[in-house]
Amino acid sequence: MNENMLKVFSVTKSKHTIGTYRHKLLELTRKEDSSALFEWYKPLIYAPGNDVTAVFLASRISRFAAFVHWAAASGHSCDFQSVFLSAASYRKREPIFTYHVPDFETFHDSSHQARLSHIQYFYQKVLSPVFQQWCAIAGLPSRELWGQLYYQVPHFLELASARESDEVKHLLEKDWNYIKNDAPGKFFLEKQSPLHFHIRPILNPVDNSTTYTKPVCCLNYKRTKQPYCYKCPRLTPEQRQEFYQTYQGKKL
Ligand code: SF4
């Protein structure tokens, strides 16, 4: 394992002693355990409701999902039974989550199928049941949480790729593309894959290059009482054009 573990994915092999929250990841598949996490986390991020809390948690746990991809591409599996989620909140700042993953194993069978089975297990038996609990607590459709993952995972994989061999980079891309585009709904305990989003190309107001809308809104506007951001899919084309013109005016 290399420095990507801590720096990119916030994963440690040794137990964190600091932290006000520490819980087995798999136990978040239980309603009471996830409800306790919401109760702890919600006031610390000044979330006005459980919807914002759920979306923020989905965004944070996406980092661990990216780690599972990276570990598999690097030839390792992890025992999800022993994974702990820890978080500490300092000086009323937003808590930072760390993942304690003590048990790694090297794949004996490093075939594409063995890697994918491990990744599938994570999505099907760990992440999807957790997302189901969070959606139920928040009263949100699951796409609102999967959209966070869709947006965050490639970001962390790109960061990790900078330190990896071409072979690992290739596997990261191949596996993520499969999960994003081809994995069937049953991977996510749904009829259809919740990862099919319509991302629209838009003009970057900074340099007029092409950028893209986010898959879903991150609901931060509810916390900060700010208007929607430029990439938010909730913005109408007219509102986005207005935003663009305002930014162009500021550049002059
Ligand atoms: S408008 Fe943008 S930043 Fe604000 S909540 Fe939506 S996606 Fe997030």
Boltz pocket constraint, residues with backbone or C-beta under 6 A from the ligand:
constraints:
  - pocket:
      binder: B
      contacts: [[A, 214], [A, 216], [A, 217], [A, 218], [A, 219], [A, 220], [A, 221], [A, 222], [A, 227], [A, 228], [A, 229], [A, 230], [A, 231], [A, 232], [A, 233]]
      max_distance: 6.0
